[in-house]
Amino acid sequence: NAVVSLRNGELKLMFRAMNIKTVKLETTYCGYIVHKVTTKEGEEMNHHFTRISLSTQVDEDKNIPCNLATPVLPDIVSHTMDSTSPLYNINPDNMVNMELIVSVVVVEPNGSKTMFMTSYLPEEIVWANHFAECVVYKEEEGIFMVEVGRINMMIPNYTPRMSAKMMEESAVLASND
């Protein structure tokens, strides 16, 4: 599953990613969303790849298109649904008409790249939820452990059921009052 939730005041699409073959501090994620695009001239492209910024950080630097991954797996990878995002107008109601395909490139410290694609049907993108913590530190052993049963666990929250664009417009209207 993927979730859409507010994180530090920004609407984000989030999913979990794990690179089980290696645990390196310098792994980075770059992403693309494959979606239908219609040009101004009316040309329809059914499978257009649009680059999206992905981050494993709570507050990503928008000037860095590929952010470093955390050393503890699994990572929560997020995409900010702001005015530069192809998901800026997506809300729970119009999401039912789309299939989201996320293509992620994992770049290892040695320069090798691994690409994986995953798709999310509308019912697999859970609005107003965030992922539960699934990594715990075992102090007596000095290691981090993944509680596998919690990897897909989600916690409901109070994210508004509106697009990032609608949220932005509502904030502007409220500030004018």
N, C-alpha and C positions, 0 to 999 in steps of 0.2 A: 504494500500500500504506500501511498504518498499522502501527505497532509498539507493543508493550507491553513496558516495561522499567523497571527500577529507576533512579531518578535522585535522588541524594542521599538514599537510603534510602526513597523513596516510590515506589509503583507508579504508573506513568503511561501513559496512552494518548497516542501522539504521531503526528502526521501533518505533512506539509509543505504549506505554503500559499504561493502567490505572487500578488502583485497587480502584474501587469505594466503596467498603465496608468499607474501613478504610483509614485514612491518618496518617501513622506512620513514624517517622523519620528513623526507623531502618529496613525498608523493603529492602530485597536484591533480586537480580535476578541471577539465574544460568541458563545456556542454553545448549541445544543440537541441533545439526542439524541432521536430518534423511536423509540419502542419500545413493546412491548406491556406494559400495566399491568393488574393485577387488583386491584380494590378489596377491602376487608374483607368487603363484602357479596357478592362473587363477580362483580361486573360487570366484563366484559373490554373494555378500550379498546385496539384494535389499533394505533392510530397516535397515541399520546400524546406531546406535546412536553414534555420535561423540560429545564429550563435547566441548563446546566453551565458551570462556570467554565473559561475557557481562558486560557492564558498563553504568551508567547514567552520568558519569563524562566526561568532555571534554578530559582530559588526564588521562586515567586510569592507575592504578598500576598493571602491569602484574603479580605481585606476589600474588595478591588478586583475587581468582577466582570468588568471589561473592562480588560486590561492593554495598555500601549502596545507596539506591534510594533517590532522592530529595524529600522534603516534599510537593512540589507543583505538582499537577497532571495536565495534563498527562506528563509522562516521555518520553524522547527520549532515547531509549536503543540502544547501539551500540556494534558492534563486529568488532575488527580490523582485516582486511584481510591481515595479515602478513605471514611470512614463516611458522608459527606454525598453521595457520588456514587451515581448509579443503577447504576454498574458495580462497586460494592464487592464483590459476590458472584461476579463473573465470573472464571472460570479457563479454561485452555486446553481442558478437557474439556467444560464446559457452554457454552462459546462456540460450539460447532458447531451449536447449536440456535437461534442468533440471527442476525439481520441488523442491523447497526448503521448507522443513518442519522445523519449529523452535518450539522446546518445551521449555517452560520457567517455572522454578520453582520459586515461590514467597515465601520467608521465612519471616514470621512475627516475631516480637519481642518475642512473647510468645512461639516460636518454631513451631507453626503450619505451614504447608506447603500447598500451593495451586499450582496446576500444570495446565497450559493451553497450548494447541497446536494450532498453526496457520500455514497455508501453504500459500506460495506465488508462483503463476504461474509466468513464465518469464515476462509476460506483466504487472504484478503487482509489479515488482521490477524496479523502475525508476532510471536509471543511470544518473549521473551528475545533481542531484537535491538534495536539502536539505529541511527540513520541515520549514515552516513559524512559527514564534512565535504565540502561541495561548493563552498564559497566560499573563494577564495584572494585574497590581496592582492599585486598586482604592484607592488612597491616602485619599480622604475625608471619606471613609468608613473603611479604614485600613484593607482591605481584598484583596486576590488574586481572580481573576475571570477567568474562561476559556471561551474564545470566541469559542463556539462549531462549528461555521461555518468555522473556520480556522484549525481545527484539522487535516484534510487531505490535507490542502493546501501545495503545494510544490513550491519551487523557483528554476529555472534552474541556474546552475553554470558552471564553466569551468573545471570540473573534466575530466581528460583524459579518453578516451574510450578504456582503456587497463587494464589488470589484474595487481594486486599488484606485481606479479613476473615480468611482462614486464616493469612496472614502475621502479622497483629496478634495473633490467638489464640495462635499458636506463640511469639511473643515474650513474651506474658504467662505462658505455661506455663514457658518457659525461665527467666524472672526469678523464678518461685516455687520453682524447684529449688535 
